[in-house]
Amino acid sequence: MAGGDDADDIMPVRIRLKRVGTKNQPAYRVVVADDRSPRDGRFIEQIGTYQPLMKGNNFTLKLDRVDYWVGVGAQPSDTVASFIRKARRARADSPASPSAPAAA
């Protein structure tokens, strides 16, 4: 029966990695996906990338979209959670925006 329980409408959503690289050249996309989808299957939205063979800053994240999805209940995987922590730390450590008035 349609329009019944709201519990049936809840979709377990995860923020996780989807492999898109070739053999011996791993590359990943950070995606928001239904928990029941396969690792490399359908996803809802792509919110970042991860290049494990690059040195230094090897991932990108759209933190505004991460905040949105976490706010509506998406659970990040362990690896993605560590990326989120690193990205937030890097954003906090970056110098103040140039539009901010300088103290004289």
N, C-alpha and C positions, 0 to 999 in steps of 0.2 A: 504494500500500500504506500503510495507516494505521500510525502509531506508528514511522515510519522516522526520517528525518533531523530533528533539532531545528531545522536551518537553515530548513526550510520553514515552521516555526511562527513565525518572527520577523517581526513586523510593523513596518515603518518608521513610527515615530510622531513627529509634529511638534507643537510648541506654536505656534499661529499665530492670525491674526485671521480672523474670519468676519464679513462685512458683513451688518448687519441693518437699517440705516437706509433712509430713503426718498430720493428724488431731491433733491439739494441739502441733505440733512440726514443726513450720514454718521454712523453709529454702528456700533461693532464689538463683538463678543464675543471674548474670548481663550479659545480652545478647544484641547483635545488631540484630534488627529485623525490618522487613517491618512494617510500622505504621498500615497497614491494617490487619496484622495477629492478631489472638486472643492472650490474655495475655500469655497463656501457650502453644501456638502453635509453628509453625515453626520459626526458627531463623537462622541468617546468621552465627554468631560466638559467642561463649561464651568467655567473657573477665574478669569474676570475680565471686565471691560468696558473699553471705550475710547471716549470722547466727544471727538473731535478739535476740535469747535467751542467747547468749554468752555475757559475760561482757567484757568491754575493747575493744580491737581491734577485732571487729566482722565481718570485711569485707576484701576481697582481690580484687585488681584490677591490670590488666596489663596496666600500664599507657602508654606504648609505643603504644599499640593497641588502647587505648582511644584517644591518640593524632592523630593517623592515621584516625580513623573514624570521629572524630570531624573535622579534616582537609578536609575530603571529603564531609562534610555537614550533618553528623548525629547529631540529636538533643537529648541530654540526658534528661530524665525525671527529675522532681524536686529532687526526692530522690537520684537518681544516680548522679546528679550534686553536691549535698552536699557531697557524697562519694568522688567525684573527687577532690573537694576543700580540704577535710580532708586529702586525700592521698598526694596531692601536698604539703600541709603544713607539713605533717609528713616527707616527703622526704627532704624538705628544712631545717627542724629542725634537721635532723639526722646528726651525726658528719661527717666530711670530709672523703672521701674514704682513705683507708690505702696506696694506691699507690701515693697519693699526697705528695710532699716533705714537711717536717715540717720546719717551720721557726726557725732558730737558734738564 
